[in-house]
């Protein structure tokens, strides 16, 4: 529609509209937070990497978080909703 509105104007070749491209992906509200790295898993990972007292176990914590994020991605791809432990987080 934007292109149709600008087509007859001068310099229309200099104009390009960008927008959202739907690719049929499945996501959930919590997954949107994960995609923006604002979820509890990424926050725990950040703490583990930055708190000096956690340095001896940081690699294990980071790996555990990464495993959980993979589990999360697989679950929402399969079932189209958040894992039960996420839905029941209180």
N, CA, C and O atoms as a printed pandas DataFrame, in Angstrom:
     atom_number atom_name residue_name chain_id  residue_number  x_coord  y_coord  z_coord
0              1         N          UNK        A               1    0.813   -1.179    0.000
1              2        CA          UNK        A               1    0.000    0.000    0.000
2              3         C          UNK        A               1    0.873    1.265    0.000
3              4         O          UNK        A               1    0.574    2.225   -0.711
4              5         N          UNK        A               2    1.929    1.263    0.782
5              6        CA          UNK        A               2    2.817    2.425    0.835
6              7         C          UNK        A               2    3.425    2.680   -0.533
7              8         O          UNK        A               2    3.534    3.826   -0.967
8              9         N          UNK        A               3    3.819    1.619   -1.205
9             10        CA          UNK        A               3    4.397    1.784   -2.537
10            11         C          UNK        A               3    3.376    2.377   -3.508
11            12         O          UNK        A               3    3.730    3.210   -4.343
12            13         N          UNK        A               4    2.132    1.963   -3.408
13            14        CA          UNK        A               4    1.103    2.518   -4.286
14            15         C          UNK        A               4    0.899    4.005   -4.027
15            16         O          UNK        A               4    0.654    4.772   -4.958
16            17         N          UNK        A               5    1.000    4.414   -2.760
17            18        CA          UNK        A               5    0.821    5.829   -2.426
18            19         C          UNK        A               5    1.970    6.696   -2.932
19            20         O          UNK        A               5    1.769    7.876   -3.221
20            21         N          UNK        A               6    3.143    6.143   -3.039
21            22        CA          UNK        A               6    4.319    6.932   -3.435
22            23         C          UNK        A               6    4.714    6.737   -4.890
23            24         O          UNK        A               6    5.578    7.464   -5.382
24            25         N          UNK        A               7    4.125    5.799   -5.586
25            26        CA          UNK        A               7    4.564    5.441   -6.939
26            27         C          UNK        A               7    4.547    6.615   -7.912
27            28         O          UNK        A               7    5.496    6.775   -8.680
28            29         N          UNK        A               8    3.499    7.442   -7.906
29            30        CA          UNK        A               8    3.369    8.523   -8.875
30            31         C          UNK        A               8    4.110    9.788   -8.461
31            32         O          UNK        A               8    4.116   10.767   -9.208
32            33         N          UNK        A               9    4.718    9.787   -7.318
33            34        CA          UNK        A               9    5.458   10.964   -6.849
34            35         C          UNK        A               9    6.872   10.949   -7.441
35            36         O          UNK        A               9    7.397    9.901   -7.817
36            37         N          UNK        A              10    7.465   12.134   -7.509
37            38        CA          UNK        A              10    8.837   12.204   -8.009
38            39         C          UNK        A              10    9.777   11.527   -7.008
39            40         O          UNK        A              10    9.519   11.516   -5.804
40            41         N          UNK        A              11   10.840   10.979   -7.514
41            42        CA          UNK        A              11   11.853   10.275   -6.711
42            43         C          UNK        A              11   11.309    9.045   -5.980
43            44         O          UNK        A              11   11.852    8.650   -4.949
44            45         N          UNK        A              12   10.253    8.446   -6.499
45            46        CA          UNK        A              12    9.701    7.265   -5.829
46            47         C          UNK        A              12   10.693    6.099   -5.795
47            48         O          UNK        A              12   10.567    5.211   -4.952
48            49         N          UNK        A              13   11.656    6.091   -6.678
49            50        CA          UNK        A              13   12.660    5.014   -6.671
50            51         C          UNK        A              13   13.559    5.098   -5.447
51            52         O          UNK        A              13   14.200    4.115   -5.078
52            53         N          UNK        A              14   13.608    6.255   -4.823
53            54        CA          UNK        A              14   14.426    6.434   -3.616
54            55         C          UNK        A              14   13.714    5.973   -2.353
55            56         O          UNK        A              14   14.288    6.002   -1.265
56            57         N          UNK        A              15   12.492    5.557   -2.494
57            58        CA          UNK        A              15   11.683    5.190   -1.334
58            59         C          UNK        A              15   11.543    3.680   -1.262
59            60         O          UNK        A              15   11.261    3.014   -2.258
60            61         N          UNK        A              16   11.747    3.154   -0.062
61            62        CA          UNK        A              16   11.539    1.717    0.154
62            63         C          UNK        A              16   10.935    1.508    1.532
63            64         O          UNK        A              16   11.399    2.088    2.514
64            65         N          UNK        A              17    9.921    0.694    1.604
65            66        CA          UNK        A              17    9.263    0.410    2.881
66            67         C          UNK        A              17    9.757   -0.925    3.413
67            68         O          UNK        A              17    9.820   -1.912    2.681
68            69         N          UNK        A              18   10.102   -0.946    4.677
69            70        CA          UNK        A              18   10.479   -2.182    5.363
70            71         C          UNK        A              18    9.371   -2.517    6.338
71            72         O          UNK        A              18    8.726   -1.619    6.880
72            73         N          UNK        A              19    9.147   -3.780    6.563
73            74        CA          UNK        A              19    8.099   -4.163    7.500
74            75         C          UNK        A              19    8.328   -5.551    8.033
75            76         O          UNK        A              19    9.323   -6.201    7.709
76            77         N          UNK        A              20    7.416   -5.997    8.840
77            78        CA          UNK        A              20    7.477   -7.318    9.448
78            79         C          UNK        A              20    7.200   -8.366    8.392
79            80         O          UNK        A              20    6.268   -8.237    7.597
80            81         N          UNK        A              21    8.007   -9.392    8.391
81            82        CA          UNK        A              21    7.830  -10.494    7.455
82            83         C          UNK        A              21    7.447  -11.737    8.235
83            84         O          UNK        A              21    8.249  -12.258    9.011
84            85         N          UNK        A              22    6.248  -12.209    8.040
85            86        CA          UNK        A              22    5.765  -13.394    8.740
86            87         C          UNK        A              22    6.340  -14.630    8.071
87            88         O          UNK        A              22    6.174  -14.837    6.869
88            89         N          UNK        A              23    7.015  -15.444    8.861
89            90        CA          UNK        A              23    7.605  -16.661    8.320
90            91         C          UNK        A              23    6.992  -17.896    8.947
91            92         O          UNK        A              23    7.549  -18.988    8.830
92            93         N          UNK        A              24    5.868  -17.745    9.602
93            94        CA          UNK        A              24    5.180  -18.888   10.169
94            95         C          UNK        A              24    5.832  -19.457   11.409
95            96         O          UNK        A              24    5.621  -20.627   11.728
96            97         N          UNK        A              25    6.619  -18.665   12.118
97            98        CA          UNK        A              25    7.269  -19.166   13.311
98            99         C          UNK        A              25    6.297  -19.195   14.478
99           100         O          UNK        A              25    5.342  -18.418   14.520
100          101         N          UNK        A              26    6.538  -20.075   15.407
101          102        CA          UNK        A              26    5.714  -20.215   16.591
102          103         C          UNK        A              26    6.447  -19.569   17.757
103          104         O          UNK        A              26    7.631  -19.830   17.967
104          105         N          UNK        A              27    5.766  -18.746   18.499
105          106        CA          UNK        A              27    6.386  -18.152   19.668
106          107         C          UNK        A              27    5.333  -17.980   20.752
107          108         O          UNK        A              27    4.134  -18.106   20.504
108          109         N          UNK        A              28    5.801  -17.694   21.939
109          110        CA          UNK        A              28    4.936  -17.509   23.099
110          111         C          UNK        A              28    5.337  -16.201   23.769
111          112         O          UNK        A              28    6.379  -15.633   23.441
112          113         N          UNK        A              29    4.522  -15.714   24.704
113          114        CA          UNK        A              29    4.918  -14.488   25.410
114          115         C          UNK        A              29    6.277  -14.613   26.095
115          116         O          UNK        A              29    7.098  -13.698   26.020
116          117         N          UNK        A              30    6.515  -15.734   26.755
117          118        CA          UNK        A              30    7.803  -15.914   27.414
118          119         C          UNK        A              30    8.929  -15.990   26.391
119          120         O          UNK        A              30   10.027  -15.492   26.640
120          121         N          UNK        A              31    8.669  -16.605   25.249
121          122        CA          UNK        A              31    9.700  -16.701   24.220
122          123         C          UNK        A              31   10.085  -15.327   23.695
123          124         O          UNK        A              31   11.245  -15.112   23.342
124          125         N          UNK        A              32    9.156  -14.406   23.634
125          126        CA          UNK        A              32    9.490  -13.042   23.218
126          127         C          UNK        A              32   10.490  -12.428   24.195
127          128         O          UNK        A              32   11.388  -11.690   23.789
128          129         N          UNK        A              33   10.332  -12.732   25.472
129          130        CA          UNK        A              33   11.279  -12.243   26.482
130          131         C          UNK        A              33   12.630  -12.932   26.285
131          132         O          UNK        A              33   13.673  -12.289   26.401
132          133         N          UNK        A              34   12.619  -14.226   25.991
133          134        CA          UNK        A              34   13.857  -14.970   25.734
134          135         C          UNK        A              34   14.574  -14.389   24.515
135          136         O          UNK        A              34   15.790  -14.196   24.544
136          137         N          UNK        A              35   13.840  -14.115   23.464
137          138        CA          UNK        A              35   14.450  -13.577   22.242
138          139         C          UNK        A              35   15.118  -12.226   22.485
139          140         O          UNK        A              35   16.053  -11.856   21.775
140          141         N          UNK        A              36   14.644  -11.498   23.479
141          142        CA          UNK        A              36   15.242  -10.211   23.833
142          143         C          UNK        A              36   16.241  -10.329   24.984
143          144         O          UNK        A              36   16.714   -9.316   25.499
144          145         N          UNK        A              37   16.560  -11.541   25.382
145          146        CA          UNK        A              37   17.514  -11.874   26.457
146          147         C          UNK        A              37   17.188  -11.164   27.776
147          148         O          UNK        A              37   18.088  -10.737   28.499
148          149         N          UNK        A              38   15.898  -11.043   28.077
149          150        CA          UNK        A              38   15.458  -10.421   29.320
150          151         C          UNK        A              38   14.818  -11.430   30.272
151          152         O          UNK        A              38   14.255  -11.045   31.297
152          153         N          UNK        A              39   14.898  -12.688   29.946
153          154        CA          UNK        A              39   14.269  -13.739   30.739
154          155         C          UNK        A              39   15.133  -14.135   31.924
155          156         O          UNK        A              39   16.294  -13.739   32.021
156          157         N          UNK        A              40   14.553  -14.924   32.826
157          158        CA          UNK        A              40   15.258  -15.347   34.040
158          159         C          UNK        A              40   16.494  -16.185   33.741
159          160         O          UNK        A              40   17.465  -16.142   34.498
160          161         N          UNK        A              41   16.474  -16.942   32.658
161          162        CA          UNK        A              41   17.636  -17.777   32.332
162          163         C          UNK        A              41   18.833  -16.920   31.933
163          164         O          UNK        A              41   19.944  -17.141   32.415
164          165         N          UNK        A              42   18.617  -15.963   31.071
165          166        CA          UNK        A              42   19.714  -15.075   30.671
166          167         C          UNK        A              42   20.197  -14.227   31.841
167          168         O          UNK        A              42   21.386  -13.926   31.936
168          169         N          UNK        A              43   19.286  -13.838   32.733
169          170        CA          UNK        A              43   19.694  -13.062   33.907
170          171         C          UNK        A              43   20.569  -13.888   34.843
171          172         O          UNK        A              43   21.561  -13.387   35.373
172          173         N          UNK        A              44   20.207  -15.149   35.046
173          174        CA          UNK        A              44   21.032  -16.040   35.877
174          175         C          UNK        A              44   22.403  -16.217   35.245
175          176         O          UNK        A              44   23.419  -16.199   35.939
176          177         N          UNK        A              45   22.431  -16.387   33.942
177          178        CA          UNK        A              45   23.709  -16.530   33.244
178          179         C          UNK        A              45   24.577  -15.284   33.441
179          180         O          UNK        A              45   25.778  -15.396   33.687
180          181         N          UNK        A              46   23.981  -14.121   33.336
181          182        CA          UNK        A              46   24.731  -12.873   33.511
182          183         C          UNK        A              46   25.307  -12.768   34.920
183          184         O          UNK        A              46   26.448  -12.341   35.098
184          185         N          UNK        A              47   24.525  -13.156   35.910
185          186        CA          UNK        A              47   25.005  -13.122   37.298
186          187         C          UNK        A              47   26.161  -14.103   37.469
187          188         O          UNK        A              47   27.185  -13.766   38.063
188          189         N          UNK        A              48   25.995  -15.310   36.951
189          190        CA          UNK        A              48   27.040  -16.332   37.091
190          191         C          UNK        A              48   28.355  -15.877   36.461
191          192         O          UNK        A              48   29.430  -16.197   36.970
192          193         N          UNK        A              49   28.278  -15.153   35.384
193          194        CA          UNK        A              49   29.486  -14.683   34.694
194          195         C          UNK        A              49   30.143  -13.500   35.403
195          196         O          UNK        A              49   31.344  -13.280   35.246
196          197         N          UNK        A              50   29.369  -12.732   36.184
197          198        CA          UNK        A              50   29.890  -11.479   36.721
198          199         C          UNK        A              50   30.189  -11.461   38.214
199          200         O          UNK        A              50   30.939  -10.604   38.680
200          201         N          UNK        A              51   29.617  -12.389   38.970
201          202        CA          UNK        A              51   29.844  -12.401   40.420
202          203         C          UNK        A              51   31.091  -13.232   40.711
203          204         O          UNK        A              51   31.101  -14.436   40.458
204          205         N          UNK        A              52   32.132  -12.609   41.236
205          206        CA          UNK        A              52   33.394  -13.319   41.455
206          207         C          UNK        A              52   33.262  -14.592   42.300
207          208         O          UNK        A              52   33.934  -15.583   42.014
208          209         N          UNK        A              53   32.420  -14.587   43.323
209          210        CA          UNK        A              53   32.278  -15.785   44.169
210          211         C          UNK        A              53   31.690  -16.967   43.408
211          212         O          UNK        A              53   31.852  -18.113   43.827
212          213         N          UNK        A              54   31.015  -16.704   42.305
213          214        CA          UNK        A              54   30.423  -17.781   41.519
214          215         C          UNK        A              54   31.358  -18.311   40.431
215          216         O          UNK        A              54   31.013  -19.255   39.719
216          217         N          UNK        A              55   32.521  -17.716   40.304
217          218        CA          UNK        A              55   33.461  -18.091   39.242
218          219         C          UNK        A              55   33.766  -19.594   39.193
219          220         O          UNK        A              55   33.824  -20.158   38.100
220          221         N          UNK        A              56   33.966  -20.273   40.357
221          222        CA          UNK        A              56   34.285  -21.703   40.287
222          223         C          UNK        A              56   33.189  -22.558   39.644
223          224         O          UNK        A              56   33.481  -23.606   39.068
224          225         N          UNK        A              57   31.938  -22.119   39.739
225          226        CA          UNK        A              57   30.843  -22.912   39.175
226          227         C          UNK        A              57   30.152  -22.229   37.999
227          228         O          UNK        A              57   29.138  -22.726   37.509
228          229         N          UNK        A              58   30.683  -21.103   37.540
229          230        CA          UNK        A              58   30.038  -20.324   36.481
230          231         C          UNK        A              58   29.828  -21.139   35.205
231          232         O          UNK        A              58   28.763  -21.057   34.593
232          233         N          UNK        A              59   30.807  -21.908   34.805
233          234        CA          UNK        A              59   30.685  -22.689   33.572
234          235         C          UNK        A              59   29.544  -23.691   33.661
235          236         O          UNK        A              59   28.836  -23.911   32.678
236          237         N          UNK        A              60   29.357  -24.300   34.825
237          238        CA          UNK        A              60   28.272  -25.261   35.011
238          239         C          UNK        A              60   26.909  -24.569   34.972
239          240         O          UNK        A              60   25.953  -25.084   34.393
240          241         N          UNK        A              61   26.840  -23.403   35.594
241          242        CA          UNK        A              61   25.592  -22.633   35.598
242          243         C          UNK        A              61   25.244  -22.200   34.172
243          244         O          UNK        A              61   24.101  -22.339   33.737
244          245         N          UNK        A              62   26.229  -21.677   33.456
245          246        CA          UNK        A              62   26.004  -21.225   32.087
246          247         C          UNK        A              62   25.550  -22.389   31.211
247          248         O          UNK        A              62   24.631  -22.235   30.407
248          249         N          UNK        A              63   26.181  -23.542   31.359
249          250        CA          UNK        A              63   25.781  -24.709   30.554
250          251         C          UNK        A              63   24.371  -25.162   30.907
251          252         O          UNK        A              63   23.598  -25.537   30.026
252          253         N          UNK        A              64   24.040  -25.127   32.179
253          254        CA          UNK        A              64   22.692  -25.499   32.621
254          255         C          UNK        A              64   21.646  -24.558   32.021
255          256         O          UNK        A              64   20.584  -24.997   31.580
256          257         N          UNK        A              65   21.955  -23.271   32.009
257          258        CA          UNK        A              65   21.055  -22.283   31.416
258          259         C          UNK        A              65   20.906  -22.541   29.926
259          260         O          UNK        A              65   19.790  -22.517   29.406
260          261         N          UNK        A              66   21.990  -22.782   29.242
261          262        CA          UNK        A              66   21.940  -23.056   27.801
262          263         C          UNK        A              66   21.101  -24.306   27.510
263          264         O          UNK        A              66   20.317  -24.327   26.561
264          265         N          UNK        A              67   21.271  -25.335   28.328
265          266        CA          UNK        A              67   20.475  -26.557   28.157
266          267         C          UNK        A              67   18.989  -26.274   28.338
267          268         O          UNK        A              67   18.155  -26.788   27.591
268          269         N          UNK        A              68   18.663  -25.450   29.339
269          270        CA          UNK        A              68   17.265  -25.118   29.602
270          271         C          UNK        A              68   16.673  -24.306   28.448
271          272         O          UNK        A              68   15.512  -24.500   28.088
272          273         N          UNK        A              69   17.455  -23.405   27.870
273          274        CA          UNK        A              69   16.971  -22.621   26.737
274          275         C          UNK        A              69   16.737  -23.499   25.499
275          276         O          UNK        A              69   15.808  -23.257   24.729
276          277         N          UNK        A              70   17.565  -24.493   25.320
277          278        CA          UNK        A              70   17.351  -25.453   24.224
278          279         C          UNK        A              70   16.079  -26.246   24.486
279          280         O          UNK        A              70   15.274  -26.449   23.577
280          281         N          UNK        A              71   15.896  -26.693   25.721
281          282        CA          UNK        A              71   14.673  -27.416   26.089
282          283         C          UNK        A              71   13.440  -26.537   25.836
283          284         O          UNK        A              71   12.433  -27.000   25.301
284          285         N          UNK        A              72   13.540  -25.277   26.226
285          286        CA          UNK        A              72   12.450  -24.320   26.013
286          287         C          UNK        A              72   12.112  -24.210   24.530
287          288         O          UNK        A              72   10.943  -24.301   24.154
288          289         N          UNK        A              73   13.124  -24.014   23.684
289          290        CA          UNK        A              73   12.909  -23.861   22.243
290          291         C          UNK        A              73   12.263  -25.116   21.654
291          292         O          UNK        A              73   11.326  -25.023   20.860
292          293         N          UNK        A              74   12.763  -26.280   22.042
293          294        CA          UNK        A              74   12.197  -27.538   21.546
294          295         C          UNK        A              74   10.743  -27.694   21.977
295          296         O          UNK        A              74    9.900  -28.121   21.189
296          297         N          UNK        A              75   10.454  -27.349   23.222
297          298        CA          UNK        A              75    9.100  -27.511   23.758
298          299         C          UNK        A              75    8.099  -26.617   23.026
299          300         O          UNK        A              75    7.040  -27.085   22.610
300          301         N          UNK        A              76    8.427  -25.336   22.868
301          302        CA          UNK        A              76    7.459  -24.459   22.209
302          303         C          UNK        A              76    7.323  -24.789   20.725
303          304         O          UNK        A              76    6.267  -24.563   20.134
304          305         N          UNK        A              77    8.377  -25.317   20.126
305          306        CA          UNK        A              77    8.270  -25.739   18.730
306          307         C          UNK        A              77    7.334  -26.928   18.597
307          308         O          UNK        A              77    6.591  -27.039   17.622
308          309         N          UNK        A              78    7.373  -27.806   19.572
309          310        CA          UNK        A              78    6.550  -29.014   19.528
310          311         C          UNK        A              78    5.112  -28.757   19.961
311          312         O          UNK        A              78    4.180  -29.246   19.323
312          313         N          UNK        A              79    4.916  -27.990   21.048
313          314        CA          UNK        A              79    3.586  -27.856   21.646
314          315         C          UNK        A              79    2.936  -26.484   21.461
315          316         O          UNK        A              79    1.734  -26.340   21.682
316          317         N          UNK        A              80    3.699  -25.494   21.065
317          318        CA          UNK        A              80    3.127  -24.179   20.813
318          319         C          UNK        A              80    2.754  -23.391   22.055
319          320         O          UNK        A              80    2.011  -22.414   21.971
320          321         N          UNK        A              81    3.257  -23.804   23.192
321          322        CA          UNK        A              81    3.014  -23.085   24.444
322          323         C          UNK        A              81    4.235  -23.230   25.330
323          324         O          UNK        A              81    5.108  -24.062   25.081
324          325         N          UNK        A              82    4.284  -22.398   26.380
325          326        CA          UNK        A              82    5.424  -22.458   27.290
326          327         C          UNK        A              82    5.410  -23.739   28.107
327          328         O          UNK        A              82    4.362  -24.350   28.317
328          329         N          UNK        A              83    6.596  -24.135   28.566
329          330        CA          UNK        A              83    6.707  -25.307   29.422
330          331         C          UNK        A              83    5.892  -25.076   30.700
331          332         O          UNK        A              83    5.693  -23.934   31.114
332          333         N          UNK        A              84    5.433  -26.137   31.305
333          334        CA          UNK        A              84    4.617  -26.061   32.504
334          335         C          UNK        A              84    5.331  -25.291   33.611
335          336         O          UNK        A              84    4.705  -24.501   34.319
336          337         N          UNK        A              85    6.637  -25.513   33.766
337          338        CA          UNK        A              85    7.374  -24.807   34.818
338          339         C          UNK        A              85    7.424  -23.304   34.586
339          340         O          UNK        A              85    7.565  -22.533   35.535
340          341         N          UNK        A              86    7.311  -22.883   33.331
341          342        CA          UNK        A              86    7.250  -21.452   33.017
342          343         C          UNK        A              86    5.846  -20.924   33.276
343          344         O          UNK        A              86    5.679  -19.864   33.879
344          345         N          UNK        A              87    4.839  -21.661   32.820
345          346        CA          UNK        A              87    3.449  -21.223   33.015
346          347         C          UNK        A              87    3.078  -21.142   34.482
347          348         O          UNK        A              87    2.277  -20.293   34.873
348          349         N          UNK        A              88    3.650  -22.012   35.300
349          350        CA          UNK        A              88    3.299  -22.047   36.727
350          351         C          UNK        A              88    4.244  -21.234   37.593
351          352         O          UNK        A              88    4.165  -21.289   38.820
352          353         N          UNK        A              89    5.137  -20.483   36.967
353          354        CA          UNK        A              89    6.063  -19.646   37.728
354          355         C          UNK        A              89    5.254  -18.617   38.482
355          356         O          UNK        A              89    4.424  -17.920   37.898
356          357         N          UNK        A              90    5.485  -18.520   39.749
357          358        CA          UNK        A              90    4.638  -17.609   40.514
358          359         C          UNK        A              90    5.376  -16.701   41.329
359          360         O          UNK        A              90    4.785  -15.877   42.026
